[in-house]
Amino acid sequence: MKHAILGFLLITIHFLGCSQQKKTSSPYVLIIQPIVVQSDKGDNPASIAVPEELVDRSYEKAGVDFRFLEPIFYNDTKTRDGLINLDEIVENVRKEGILRGQDDVVNMFFVNAVDGNKGPLGRGMMNGNFTFIALGERTEEEDDRELKYMQAFVIAHEVGHNLSLKHIIDDDNIPDDVPNIQGDGNFKDRIDPKYSLTDYQIDIVRKSNLVHPRIDFLKKEKGEIAILDETFEPYFSQLQIREISAFVGENPPLQQVDSARVFARKKFASAVTNFTPKEKKCISYVTERVIEILEKNSISLMADQPWRFIKIEDWLCGGFAHTRGTYIILSQRHIDYLTKEWSENMTPEDEQALVVKLGGLLVHEQMHSLQRTYKSRFTKLYTENWNFVRADITVDESIKVDQVSNPDAPIAEWLISNPVDKDSYYWLRTLLKKGKGIPVMGKDFVDKVFIIRKMNGNYFVQKDSLQNPNYKTVDDIPFYKNSFPTSRGLDHPNEISAYMFSDYFKALAEEKKPFSDTAPEASKNAKAFTDWIKVYMK
């Protein structure tokens, strides 16, 4: 079976290790999704190496920072070994839903060979978002530094084609007597910022749709596309009719689920609107202050993540802030409330209050962006530190029909371990209350804790004698309810970690000790979270 899976933690740490000391200084960012291709059986992956600091240096003069997301794996032997051509590969991965982004992310495949040719070499689609990298086998003559120069050059060169840069031999606007990332010369010299790009090339790079401002406000046209992104995880494709009614405030014209989902996509896109200059200025100011605080506290994983914003009208999703892909979605109501104190002449006290209030929301939402782009780090937190169990639950139709798909946690895959029965678990779900008419966001939500039994390796909702699912309330499992220093978002660890990180950030902004007033029964999970941040959010 050909599919994409998350990279293992060890390869992720190795992959990111080159850039731990990198500072957020570049005004532009380019997002890259590494895709490591392995065999059909899911073993023997192609080599991956990303000397990120050197790649960044090659685009330093253009002010572009390369943001490499956590690798995913794709199982296909022929693709890995270059036994099928690139056009066929691209067609296959499109059909299988492997690609990330809406033509605004570079999908970088690491393979053993390209069109039958082994590395070191690469192929970058001119003005496209595909790159294939074959690093080849290391020779005995290569030392570590020279190898990294070569690897950085191959990546920088091929991505250059994605950014519409031609080979120097094909472009009369670039001199061919000096090193350049699209020309000849020593690898070290070609990625040296002194030579790597000319002013002419920099102008081309900055015009690319793949290059974004680090703090980016999407215009309506682009936002209408971005808000529908499902390339990182499913959302619209799993919505049910009742929740669609709640999200958009009206019933779908047709009561078939496929038609209702088409209707939902149209309504979500229609809600996107433009930011005003004042809103951009305020949010940019707060975001810059947030980044400063994060960097000061060595939380570079979030500081370096692109801050990309979409604005929606208040009727969508009750005006709640949420995320999709790498985008933070804010409603007019939220923006008005959080920016009402903004002015050019704020007092230091007003500035501080604004950063704590609005910044606390922004880091909460940015946490959700990280959860879907660095999944293995959060899996470690949830399973090893917080004792959640990931499972594929066989869902009863009576639950599904009333589900509320949280856009920040759309996959209800986490179970709470029963401390007295190793084969029993609790599954906390937010559902819509039964009733006629259009459900109201928030008001018509209810949390139910379903009993899950594990039988023969499978997970089932336990039912009573009338075949109705058994459930409790959160109050019925106090060992869980009281185990975190937050009472919000307990239906999913994505929400728990986002709410906790917001509180953590606010304490840092106010120069206080995070979770200093945590109740004793929640102190264990609070400390585990603090320790996790120090290691996995670098």
Legacy VTK file of the C-alpha trace (Angstrom):
# vtk DataFile Version 3.0
C-alpha trace
ASCII
DATASET POLYDATA
POINTS 538 float
0.000 0.000 0.000
1.377 3.390 -0.980
0.791 6.049 1.594
2.383 8.817 3.646
3.180 8.313 7.309
4.886 10.395 9.950
8.636 10.241 10.256
10.033 8.562 13.346
11.208 10.834 16.127
14.872 9.919 15.751
15.018 10.995 12.140
13.145 14.159 13.013
15.678 15.158 15.654
18.560 14.439 13.288
16.795 16.323 10.547
16.266 19.453 12.629
19.532 19.371 14.499
21.392 21.664 12.121
19.219 24.686 12.828
18.689 24.822 16.573
20.691 28.041 16.936
19.129 29.799 13.949
17.588 33.199 14.691
14.351 34.486 13.249
15.606 37.471 11.295
14.577 36.955 7.693
11.506 38.933 6.565
10.437 36.168 4.154
9.865 32.447 4.596
9.658 29.453 2.259
7.925 26.347 3.608
9.262 22.931 2.632
7.580 19.595 3.329
10.231 16.835 3.150
8.862 13.524 1.887
11.171 10.549 2.384
10.411 7.784 -0.096
10.867 4.182 1.017
9.925 0.721 -0.236
6.398 -0.554 -0.803
6.774 -2.427 2.496
7.623 0.741 4.401
11.322 0.089 4.967
14.713 1.058 3.503
14.073 4.805 3.135
16.127 7.018 0.877
18.770 9.147 2.572
17.691 12.510 3.923
19.957 15.312 5.101
19.154 18.980 5.439
22.001 21.284 6.478
19.474 24.042 7.046
21.887 26.745 8.177
23.851 26.463 4.940
20.703 26.426 2.809
19.494 29.539 4.604
22.826 31.271 4.003
22.515 30.727 0.278
19.296 32.812 0.274
20.426 35.231 2.963
20.683 38.220 0.632
17.105 37.644 -0.499
15.937 37.671 3.124
14.391 34.209 2.762
14.360 31.661 5.589
13.757 27.998 4.664
11.222 26.409 7.025
11.551 22.615 6.874
8.562 20.822 8.381
8.726 17.400 9.973
9.379 14.711 7.324
6.640 12.339 6.252
7.265 8.968 4.581
5.852 7.760 1.276
5.892 4.039 0.450
6.681 3.368 -3.218
9.716 1.410 -4.381
9.591 2.575 -8.005
9.465 6.227 -6.965
12.329 5.744 -4.505
14.577 4.068 -7.075
13.801 6.323 -10.051
12.117 3.563 -12.039
9.214 5.752 -13.198
9.392 9.233 -14.655
8.649 12.385 -12.701
5.393 13.156 -14.505
3.994 9.784 -13.472
5.200 10.257 -9.901
3.540 13.663 -9.653
0.273 12.260 -11.011
0.393 9.402 -8.488
1.102 11.522 -5.424
-1.647 13.980 -6.372
-4.184 11.150 -6.534
-2.997 9.676 -3.242
-3.168 12.973 -1.356
0.502 13.046 -0.408
1.179 16.688 -1.292
0.987 19.474 1.273
-0.285 23.017 0.806
-2.201 24.869 -1.878
0.719 25.376 -4.299
2.346 27.502 -1.565
4.574 24.778 -0.080
7.560 23.057 -1.709
7.057 19.276 -1.592
10.602 17.885 -1.502
10.968 14.159 -2.227
14.144 12.410 -1.059
14.833 9.429 -3.319
17.662 7.071 -4.304
17.551 8.023 -7.969
15.800 10.374 -10.389
14.866 9.046 -13.837
17.251 6.154 -13.207
20.187 8.406 -12.306
21.696 8.163 -8.840
22.822 11.171 -6.828
24.088 13.524 -5.878
21.572 15.281 -8.110
18.138 16.783 -8.094
15.228 17.948 -10.198
13.235 21.066 -9.393
10.049 21.852 -11.302
10.443 25.300 -12.869
7.947 27.673 -11.228
6.352 24.664 -9.517
6.206 23.146 -6.052
7.922 19.759 -6.572
11.578 18.953 -5.987
13.321 15.569 -6.099
16.622 15.118 -4.259
18.939 12.105 -4.573
21.875 12.596 -2.200
23.837 9.572 -3.372
26.316 7.559 -1.347
29.129 9.228 0.513
32.631 8.701 -0.877
35.683 8.091 1.301
37.262 11.302 0.035
34.477 13.565 1.306
34.781 15.137 4.734
31.736 16.177 6.754
31.897 19.853 5.859
32.324 19.304 2.114
29.448 16.829 2.170
27.167 19.391 3.806
28.160 22.044 1.254
27.181 19.647 -1.518
23.880 18.717 0.119
23.016 22.365 0.762
23.838 23.296 -2.814
21.657 20.572 -4.321
18.683 21.714 -2.220
19.256 25.441 -2.797
19.788 24.924 -6.526
16.694 22.783 -7.135
14.439 25.000 -5.033
15.821 27.860 -7.115
14.068 26.311 -10.109
10.809 26.187 -8.087
11.346 29.924 -7.600
11.767 30.409 -11.399
15.555 30.739 -11.429
17.164 29.421 -14.620
20.635 27.953 -15.032
23.132 30.725 -15.637
23.985 29.244 -19.021
20.348 29.852 -20.044
20.058 33.376 -18.608
21.957 36.274 -20.139
21.106 38.500 -17.178
23.550 36.717 -14.847
27.350 36.810 -15.244
28.915 33.370 -15.650
32.387 34.266 -14.346
31.456 34.167 -10.623
29.980 31.365 -8.457
26.185 31.219 -8.200
23.585 28.717 -6.957
22.475 28.304 -10.585
25.989 28.177 -12.024
29.346 26.444 -11.803
32.052 26.542 -9.174
32.973 25.104 -5.808
29.930 24.054 -3.734
31.056 26.210 -0.821
31.415 29.288 -3.028
28.129 28.739 -4.860
26.118 28.855 -1.614
28.178 31.675 -0.103
25.836 34.689 0.280
28.580 36.832 -1.240
28.026 35.096 -4.594
24.895 32.919 -4.359
22.297 35.341 -5.743
22.400 38.481 -7.861
19.983 41.389 -7.389
18.238 40.257 -10.559
17.683 36.776 -9.081
16.570 38.185 -5.726
13.827 40.130 -7.460
12.594 36.927 -9.139
12.715 34.971 -5.863
10.628 37.514 -3.957
7.931 37.471 -6.621
7.409 33.720 -6.273
4.103 32.433 -4.841
6.204 30.125 -2.669
7.854 32.999 -0.796
5.738 34.602 1.914
6.227 37.414 4.404
7.010 35.920 7.809
3.896 37.691 9.107
1.418 37.279 6.275
-2.156 38.524 5.895
-3.950 36.686 3.117
-6.124 38.712 0.794
-9.653 37.466 0.176
-8.785 35.678 -3.090
-5.985 33.593 -1.553
-7.791 33.147 1.731
-10.777 31.579 -0.033
-8.455 28.842 -1.268
-6.380 28.461 1.885
-9.344 28.069 4.234
-10.320 24.886 2.347
-6.923 23.206 2.822
-7.163 19.536 3.771
-3.667 18.488 2.771
-2.379 18.225 6.354
-5.448 16.483 7.774
-9.090 15.820 6.799
-11.833 18.239 7.742
-14.559 18.984 5.165
-14.416 15.408 3.924
-15.632 14.109 7.304
-18.239 16.754 8.238
-21.791 15.651 9.042
-24.986 17.529 8.178
-25.922 18.797 11.664
-22.483 20.223 12.401
-22.394 21.922 9.001
-25.650 23.671 9.936
-24.094 24.822 13.195
-20.874 26.046 11.585
-22.520 28.135 8.852
-25.763 29.067 10.600
-28.129 27.546 8.048
-29.239 24.161 6.818
-27.687 22.758 3.639
-30.194 22.915 0.763
-29.786 19.178 0.189
-29.743 16.680 3.048
-27.280 14.253 1.457
-23.916 14.348 3.178
-21.800 14.747 0.007
-23.909 17.670 -1.195
-23.823 19.196 2.271
-20.025 19.060 2.276
-19.877 20.869 -1.067
-22.213 23.469 0.412
-19.949 23.779 3.486
-16.872 24.452 1.373
-18.661 27.204 -0.539
-19.894 28.819 2.666
-16.496 28.688 4.376
-14.820 30.296 1.360
-17.490 32.987 1.120
-16.833 34.050 4.731
-13.259 35.164 3.997
-12.680 38.903 3.909
-9.778 41.383 3.893
-7.854 42.788 6.843
-7.821 46.570 7.260
-4.475 48.424 7.428
-5.063 49.143 11.121
-5.746 45.476 11.870
-2.591 44.415 10.064
-0.530 46.967 11.956
-1.843 45.898 15.348
-1.569 42.147 14.752
1.914 42.575 13.240
3.066 44.548 16.265
1.785 41.944 18.710
3.176 39.061 16.644
6.612 40.676 16.559
6.522 41.079 20.335
5.396 37.461 20.698
8.306 36.286 18.563
10.727 38.299 20.722
9.414 36.658 23.900
9.548 33.190 22.350
13.102 33.670 21.103
14.213 35.061 24.454
12.979 31.833 26.037
14.475 29.523 23.375
11.094 28.496 21.941
12.254 28.699 18.343
9.955 25.972 17.011
7.034 28.369 17.349
8.936 31.611 16.780
10.219 30.370 13.413
6.865 28.982 12.250
5.294 31.317 9.632
2.536 33.500 11.075
-0.166 33.406 8.399
-3.572 34.975 8.965
-7.011 34.666 7.369
-9.909 36.926 8.354
-13.525 35.738 8.322
-16.955 37.214 8.952
-18.504 36.624 12.365
-21.210 34.174 11.276
-18.766 31.405 10.414
-18.124 28.947 13.265
-19.671 31.366 15.726
-16.776 33.745 15.235
-14.405 31.377 17.082
-10.698 31.592 16.233
-9.343 28.393 14.700
-6.748 27.106 12.222
-6.414 25.222 8.977
-3.136 23.937 7.571
-0.546 26.565 8.538
-3.107 29.383 8.778
-4.591 31.160 11.792
-8.226 32.169 11.183
-9.603 35.186 13.068
-13.125 36.597 12.947
-14.007 40.272 12.785
-15.536 40.046 16.264
-12.385 38.574 17.747
-10.173 41.132 16.039
-12.335 44.042 17.179
-12.325 42.841 20.772
-8.627 42.073 20.948
-7.411 45.192 19.155
-9.742 47.802 20.650
-6.963 49.129 22.912
-4.539 49.519 20.029
-3.177 52.975 19.174
0.073 54.519 18.040
0.454 56.186 21.445
-0.171 53.360 23.887
1.354 53.482 27.330
3.804 50.706 28.234
1.092 49.230 30.467
-1.399 49.193 27.590
1.181 47.562 25.316
1.873 44.862 27.865
-1.817 44.130 28.349
-2.320 43.913 24.584
0.596 41.510 24.118
-0.652 39.250 26.920
-4.265 39.236 25.715
-3.868 39.041 21.935
-0.524 37.243 22.117
-2.083 34.561 24.305
-4.652 33.857 21.594
-2.089 33.876 18.778
0.243 31.361 20.442
-2.753 29.130 21.220
-3.643 29.016 17.524
-0.012 28.741 16.386
0.289 25.710 18.658
-2.363 24.032 16.497
-0.305 24.794 13.386
2.679 23.079 15.000
0.590 20.085 16.051
-0.121 19.199 12.430
3.356 19.995 11.046
5.474 18.410 13.834
3.175 15.573 14.881
5.723 13.187 16.367
6.798 15.707 18.996
3.253 16.059 20.266
2.647 12.316 20.084
5.540 11.899 22.496
3.990 14.416 24.895
0.539 12.846 24.734
1.594 9.218 25.074
4.771 9.222 27.167
4.018 12.164 29.437
0.233 12.427 29.628
-0.674 8.732 29.247
-3.119 9.097 26.349
-3.606 6.118 24.027
-3.940 6.604 20.289
-6.560 4.359 18.730
-8.719 3.849 15.660
-12.165 3.650 17.247
-15.098 1.952 15.551
-17.602 4.816 15.735
-21.303 4.259 16.315
-23.548 6.100 13.831
-25.552 7.648 16.679
-22.379 9.444 17.786
-21.219 10.441 14.336
-24.480 12.146 13.366
-24.139 14.632 16.246
-20.352 15.079 16.160
-18.602 18.440 16.328
-15.416 18.288 14.249
-12.940 20.571 15.953
-10.911 22.199 13.132
-7.882 22.241 15.441
-8.311 18.610 16.448
-10.425 16.966 13.717
-9.246 13.411 14.312
-10.790 12.002 17.504
-8.080 9.394 18.002
-7.028 9.836 21.658
-8.299 7.750 24.562
-7.982 8.282 28.309
-6.657 5.209 30.098
-8.889 3.727 32.769
-6.642 3.468 35.841
-8.426 0.367 37.156
-9.059 -1.610 33.940
-6.322 -1.959 31.321
-8.819 -2.941 28.576
-11.193 -0.063 29.245
-10.797 3.530 28.151
-12.686 6.804 28.140
-13.360 8.710 24.934
-14.339 12.337 25.493
-16.334 13.816 22.626
-18.018 17.178 22.088
-21.425 16.586 20.473
-24.436 18.623 19.454
-27.462 18.431 21.728
-30.473 16.647 20.309
-33.219 18.908 19.034
-34.832 20.514 16.034
-33.654 23.582 14.188
-30.140 24.851 13.579
-27.749 24.097 16.473
-26.047 27.137 17.983
-22.256 27.164 18.287
-21.199 26.690 21.884
-24.674 26.879 23.383
-25.764 23.538 21.900
-22.491 21.728 22.595
-22.356 18.950 25.180
-19.404 16.823 26.326
-19.939 13.087 26.700
-17.448 10.501 27.901
-17.991 7.199 26.118
-16.766 3.880 27.480
-14.397 2.112 25.066
-13.511 -1.567 25.254
-10.466 -3.118 23.642
-11.186 -6.536 22.177
-8.770 -8.516 20.011
-6.743 -5.391 19.337
-9.776 -3.348 18.233
-11.558 -0.522 20.057
-15.352 -0.425 20.350
-17.892 1.851 22.007
-19.508 -0.081 24.852
-23.319 -0.275 24.664
-26.145 -1.017 27.064
-28.824 -3.699 26.716
-30.764 -1.493 24.274
-27.651 -1.050 22.128
-27.226 2.589 23.096
-23.658 3.799 23.693
-22.696 3.960 27.366
-21.402 7.352 28.462
-20.524 9.425 31.489
-19.811 13.108 32.096
-16.427 14.676 32.688
-17.365 15.066 36.350
-17.603 11.271 36.543
-13.871 10.914 35.842
-12.320 13.387 38.311
-8.909 11.698 38.085
-8.756 13.054 34.531
-10.621 16.328 34.936
-8.315 17.472 37.729
-5.059 16.262 36.200
-4.380 19.378 34.087
-3.996 23.042 35.083
-6.788 23.989 32.671
-10.485 23.195 32.635
-10.868 24.036 28.937
-10.309 21.846 25.896
-10.281 18.563 27.795
-11.869 16.730 24.844
-8.558 16.523 22.964
-4.864 16.780 23.920
-4.365 19.246 21.053
-6.620 21.674 22.902
-5.140 20.909 26.299
-1.602 21.659 25.091
-2.750 24.804 23.270
-4.551 26.217 26.319
-1.622 25.305 28.559
0.892 26.876 26.222
-1.180 30.068 26.098
-1.005 30.235 29.907
2.705 29.409 29.765
3.321 32.264 27.312
1.310 34.765 29.354
3.448 33.952 32.396
6.615 34.506 30.364
5.281 37.802 29.019
4.545 38.963 32.568
7.890 37.561 33.788
6.202 35.126 36.143
6.868 31.453 36.756
4.494 29.346 34.604
1.973 27.178 36.484
3.167 28.476 39.854
-0.343 28.245 41.328
-1.190 24.812 39.898
-3.188 22.469 42.119
-1.205 19.463 43.448
-3.145 16.885 41.395
-2.284 18.780 38.169
1.351 19.501 38.977
2.695 16.275 37.438
1.270 16.996 33.974
2.191 20.680 34.248
5.816 19.848 35.014
5.939 17.260 32.223
4.659 19.905 29.816
7.215 22.480 30.965
10.031 19.950 30.578
8.732 18.949 27.147
8.698 22.582 25.968
12.344 23.026 26.917
13.367 20.042 24.790
10.894 19.797 21.912
10.031 23.403 21.173
13.631 24.437 20.573
LINES 1 539
538 0 1 2 3 4 5 6 7 8 9 10 11 12 13 14 15 16 17 18 19 20 21 22 23 24 25 26 27 28 29 30 31 32 33 34 35 36 37 38 39 40 41 42 43 44 45 46 47 48 49 50 51 52 53 54 55 56 57 58 59 60 61 62 63 64 65 66 67 68 69 70 71 72 73 74 75 76 77 78 79 80 81 82 83 84 85 86 87 88 89 90 91 92 93 94 95 96 97 98 99 100 101 102 103 104 105 106 107 108 109 110 111 112 113 114 115 116 117 118 119 120 121 122 123 124 125 126 127 128 129 130 131 132 133 134 135 136 137 138 139 140 141 142 143 144 145 146 147 148 149 150 151 152 153 154 155 156 157 158 159 160 161 162 163 164 165 166 167 168 169 170 171 172 173 174 175 176 177 178 179 180 181 182 183 184 185 186 187 188 189 190 191 192 193 194 195 196 197 198 199 200 201 202 203 204 205 206 207 208 209 210 211 212 213 214 215 216 217 218 219 220 221 222 223 224 225 226 227 228 229 230 231 232 233 234 235 236 237 238 239 240 241 242 243 244 245 246 247 248 249 250 251 252 253 254 255 256 257 258 259 260 261 262 263 264 265 266 267 268 269 270 271 272 273 274 275 276 277 278 279 280 281 282 283 284 285 286 287 288 289 290 291 292 293 294 295 296 297 298 299 300 301 302 303 304 305 306 307 308 309 310 311 312 313 314 315 316 317 318 319 320 321 322 323 324 325 326 327 328 329 330 331 332 333 334 335 336 337 338 339 340 341 342 343 344 345 346 347 348 349 350 351 352 353 354 355 356 357 358 359 360 361 362 363 364 365 366 367 368 369 370 371 372 373 374 375 376 377 378 379 380 381 382 383 384 385 386 387 388 389 390 391 392 393 394 395 396 397 398 399 400 401 402 403 404 405 406 407 408 409 410 411 412 413 414 415 416 417 418 419 420 421 422 423 424 425 426 427 428 429 430 431 432 433 434 435 436 437 438 439 440 441 442 443 444 445 446 447 448 449 450 451 452 453 454 455 456 457 458 459 460 461 462 463 464 465 466 467 468 469 470 471 472 473 474 475 476 477 478 479 480 481 482 483 484 485 486 487 488 489 490 491 492 493 494 495 496 497 498 499 500 501 502 503 504 505 506 507 508 509 510 511 512 513 514 515 516 517 518 519 520 521 522 523 524 525 526 527 528 529 530 531 532 533 534 535 536 537
